[in-house]
Amino acid sequence: MGVSIRTELVDELDSLVDECSDLGASRSEIVEAILTAYFQNDEDQIKQTRELIIRNRKRSNS
């Protein structure tokens, strides 16, 4: 699966890869861990996802 993400998120992801170098974790493993944690969260993922999309679109259009 391929995804497109903002440069600043790539930079943060690369920082996480560096911080997990002792585990030999790849970007894909870290993204999967983040998604797993997100979906296991008890909060309303649909509402939270919609809010993030709207916020990101507003920022992009500014």
C-alpha positions in Angstrom: 0.0 0.0 0.0 1.4 3.4 -0.9 0.4 6.6 0.9 1.3 10.3 0.5 2.1 12.3 3.6 3.3 15.8 4.3 7.0 16.4 4.5 6.9 17.3 8.2 5.3 14.0 9.0 7.9 12.2 7.1 10.5 14.0 9.2 8.8 13.0 12.4 8.5 9.4 11.1 12.2 9.3 10.3 12.9 10.6 13.9 10.9 7.7 15.2 12.9 5.3 13.0 16.1 6.7 14.4 14.8 6.4 18.0 13.9 2.8 17.4 17.2 1.9 15.7 18.0 -0.6 18.5 14.9 -2.5 17.4 15.8 -2.3 13.7 12.2 -0.9 13.1 11.4 0.1 9.6 9.1 3.0 8.6 6.4 0.4 7.7 6.6 -1.2 11.1 6.3 2.1 12.9 3.4 3.3 10.7 1.6 -0.1 11.4 2.2 0.4 15.2 0.8 3.9 15.1 -2.3 2.8 13.1 -2.7 -0.2 15.5 -2.6 2.1 18.5 -5.0 4.5 16.9 -7.6 1.9 16.1 -7.3 0.3 19.5 -8.0 3.6 21.1 -11.5 3.7 22.8 -12.3 7.2 21.4 -14.5 7.7 18.3 -12.0 7.2 15.4 -14.5 8.3 12.8 -15.1 11.6 14.5 -11.4 12.1 15.2 -10.4 11.3 11.6 -13.0 13.6 10.2 -11.8 16.5 12.4 -8.2 15.9 11.4 -9.1 15.9 7.7 -11.0 19.1 8.0 -8.2 20.7 10.0 -5.6 19.6 7.4 -7.7 20.9 4.5 -8.2 24.3 6.2 -4.4 24.6 6.8 -3.7 23.6 3.1 -6.2 26.2 1.8 -4.8 29.0 4.0 
